[in-house]
């Protein structure tokens, strides 16, 4: 069999099950660390419940994903996960899901591993969202998940640092309300409201325009050019204010 015939025959097995995202559907990728509890707590022993070094690794990985060939208009990271909102007109690889999932997981794993100087792995899934409201709801969901996780994590590690076992600390917090958890922290000298916002709300990354001064090599004149760069936002709003914040990225 000639190569061209063999190539045509075998490529069917790669592409027959391809699923493509329909036009006018919003795409959001969620990239999650695989086995990160052991990696960050046992192998590298990052500070619990939050470590600025780990935050910065996740932010750098998110920024890398926003620069790796896809048109990403907003990135968000909390804990060991990253969410990416693609521009409505994003059409790389004809919007084939297997391409987005494999490339983003691979890029995240490679970048984080290089930064950490150890092997780290991420998985990826794509949410197909039908309208702007659902996109806003998605990011509200992750934003509020960050808040709940931060509150529980601070309570858990408060108890652990008091000598309570992992099982006992988990049991102690099970079923407790947000108010009760806040009170537990407050009674032990921690005002949850005063903790850094990036711990409670996550970190947002988005493109901003700026003017850059430069020298025209032909004329010798100073000129101003319009460029763009990624802004890292550690002070995200919450609730309805965060909904309004996300809406701005969806205005065509």
C-alpha positions in Angstrom: 0.0 0.0 0.0 1.3 3.4 -0.9 1.9 5.9 1.8 -0.8 8.3 0.7 -3.3 5.5 0.8 -2.1 4.3 4.2 -2.2 7.8 5.5 -5.7 8.4 4.4 -6.8 5.0 5.8 -5.3 5.5 9.2 -6.2 9.1 9.8 -9.9 8.1 9.9 -9.2 6.4 13.3 -7.9 9.6 14.7 -10.6 11.9 13.4 -13.9 9.9 13.2 -14.9 10.8 16.7 -13.9 14.4 16.6 -16.3 16.7 18.4 -16.3 20.4 17.4 -17.9 23.2 19.4 -20.6 24.9 17.4 -20.3 28.5 16.3 -21.7 31.2 18.7 -21.2 28.9 21.7 -18.9 30.3 24.4 -16.0 28.1 25.4 -14.4 28.1 28.9 -11.5 25.7 29.7 -10.9 24.5 33.2 -7.4 23.2 33.8 -6.9 21.3 37.1 -3.8 20.1 38.9 -3.5 16.3 39.1 -2.4 14.9 42.4 -1.5 18.4 43.7 -2.3 17.7 47.3 0.6 15.3 47.6 2.8 17.5 45.3 2.3 20.7 47.3 1.9 19.4 50.8 4.2 16.4 51.0 6.8 16.7 48.3 7.4 20.4 48.2 5.7 21.4 51.5 4.2 24.7 50.5 2.8 26.7 53.4 -0.8 25.8 54.3 -3.4 26.9 53.7 -2.0 29.4 51.2 1.5 30.1 49.9 2.5 33.1 47.8 5.0 31.0 46.0 2.4 28.6 44.8 0.0 31.4 43.9 2.7 32.9 41.7 3.4 29.6 40.0 -0.3 29.3 39.1 -0.5 32.9 37.9 2.6 32.5 35.7 1.1 29.3 34.3 -2.2 31.1 33.6 -0.3 33.9 31.8 1.5 31.3 29.7 -1.8 29.7 28.6 -3.1 33.2 27.6 -0.1 33.5 25.3 0.2 30.0 23.8 -1.8 30.6 20.6 -5.4 30.8 21.6 -7.5 34.0 21.8 -8.1 34.0 25.6 -9.8 37.2 26.9 -9.9 36.4 30.6 -8.0 34.0 32.9 -8.9 33.1 36.4 -7.0 31.0 39.0 -7.8 29.8 42.5 -6.3 26.9 44.4 -4.8 24.5 41.9 -7.2 25.3 39.0 -7.3 27.7 36.1 -10.3 28.9 34.0 -9.9 30.5 30.6 -12.6 32.3 28.7 -12.1 32.3 24.9 -13.1 35.1 22.6 -16.4 34.3 20.9 -14.7 34.2 17.5 -12.0 31.7 18.6 -11.7 29.2 15.8 -8.3 27.5 16.3 -8.2 23.8 15.0 -11.8 24.3 13.8 -12.9 24.3 17.5 -12.0 20.6 18.0 -12.3 19.7 21.6 -9.5 17.1 21.6 -7.1 19.8 20.4 -8.0 22.3 23.1 -8.0 19.7 25.9 -4.7 18.1 24.9 -2.8 21.3 24.1 -3.9 23.3 27.2 -3.3 20.3 29.6 0.1 19.8 28.0 1.1 23.5 28.0 0.0 23.9 31.6 1.9 20.8 32.7 5.1 21.8 30.9 5.1 25.4 32.1 4.4 24.5 35.8 6.9 21.7 35.8 9.6 24.0 34.5 8.8 26.6 37.1 8.6 24.1 39.9 11.6 22.1 38.6 9.6 18.9 39.2 7.0 16.9 37.3 3.5 18.3 37.5 0.4 17.4 35.5 -2.9 19.0 34.7 -6.0 17.8 33.1 -8.4 20.0 31.0 -12.1 20.1 30.1 -14.1 22.5 28.0 -17.5 23.9 29.1 -19.7 24.9 26.2 -21.9 27.7 27.4 -24.9 28.9 25.4 -25.1 32.6 26.4 -23.4 35.5 28.3 -25.4 34.9 31.4 -24.1 31.3 31.7 -20.6 32.6 31.2 -21.1 35.0 34.1 -22.6 32.2 36.2 -19.6 30.0 35.5 -17.1 32.6 36.8 -19.4 33.5 39.8 -19.4 29.8 40.6 -15.6 29.6 40.7 -15.3 32.9 42.5 -17.7 31.7 45.2 -16.0 28.3 45.3 -12.7 30.2 46.1 -14.4 31.9 49.0 -15.8 28.7 50.5 -12.6 26.8 50.0 -10.5 29.6 51.7 -12.8 29.8 54.7 -12.8 26.0 55.2 -9.0 25.8 54.6 -8.2 28.4 57.2 -10.4 26.7 59.7 -9.0 23.3 58.9 -5.4 24.4 59.2 -6.1 26.4 62.4 -7.3 23.1 64.0 -4.4 21.1 62.6 -1.9 23.6 63.9 -3.5 23.2 67.3 -2.6 19.5 67.2 -5.9 18.1 66.1 -5.7 15.2 63.7 -6.8 15.4 60.1 -9.9 13.2 60.7 -10.9 15.1 63.8 -10.5 18.5 62.1 -12.6 17.4 59.2 -15.3 16.0 61.5 -15.3 19.2 63.6 -16.0 21.3 60.5 -18.6 19.1 58.9 -22.0 20.7 58.8 -20.8 24.1 60.2 -22.2 27.2 58.6 -20.3 30.1 57.1 -21.0 32.1 60.2 -19.8 29.4 62.6 -16.6 29.0 60.6 -16.0 32.8 60.7 -16.6 32.7 64.5 -14.2 29.9 65.0 -11.5 31.9 63.2 -12.4 35.1 65.1 -12.2 33.4 68.5 -8.7 32.3 67.6 -7.5 35.8 66.5 -8.2 35.6 62.8 -10.6 38.0 61.1 -11.4 36.3 57.8 -12.5 39.6 56.2 -9.0 41.0 56.7 -7.2 38.2 55.0 -5.7 38.9 51.5 -8.4 39.1 48.8 -6.5 36.8 46.5 -7.0 33.9 48.9 -10.7 34.5 49.2 -11.6 35.5 45.6 -8.9 34.1 43.4 -6.8 36.0 40.8 -7.9 37.4 37.5 -5.8 38.0 34.4 -6.9 40.1 31.4 -5.5 42.2 28.6 -5.1 46.0 28.9 -3.9 48.5 26.3 -1.1 50.9 27.0 1.0 53.5 25.1 4.7 52.8 24.5 7.2 55.4 23.5 9.8 54.5 20.9 12.2 55.9 18.4 11.5 55.7 14.7 14.8 54.3 13.3 14.2 55.9 9.9 13.2 59.4 10.9 14.8 59.6 14.4 11.5 60.9 15.7 9.8 59.7 19.0 6.6 57.9 18.3 3.8 56.4 20.4 2.5 52.9 19.6 -0.5 51.2 21.1 0.4 47.8 22.8 -1.3 45.4 25.1 -0.2 43.4 28.1 -1.7 41.1 30.7 -2.8 42.7 33.9 -2.8 40.5 37.0 -5.6 41.5 39.4 -5.3 40.3 43.0 -8.3 42.4 44.2 -11.3 40.9 42.4 -14.8 42.0 43.5 -17.4 39.5 44.7 -21.0 38.6 44.0 -22.9 41.1 41.8 -19.9 43.3 41.4 -18.0 40.3 40.1 -20.8 39.6 37.6 -20.6 43.1 36.3 -16.8 42.7 36.1 -17.1 39.6 33.9 -19.8 41.2 31.7 -17.2 43.7 30.4 -15.2 41.0 28.7 -18.4 39.8 26.9 -19.3 43.1 25.2 -18.7 42.7 21.5 
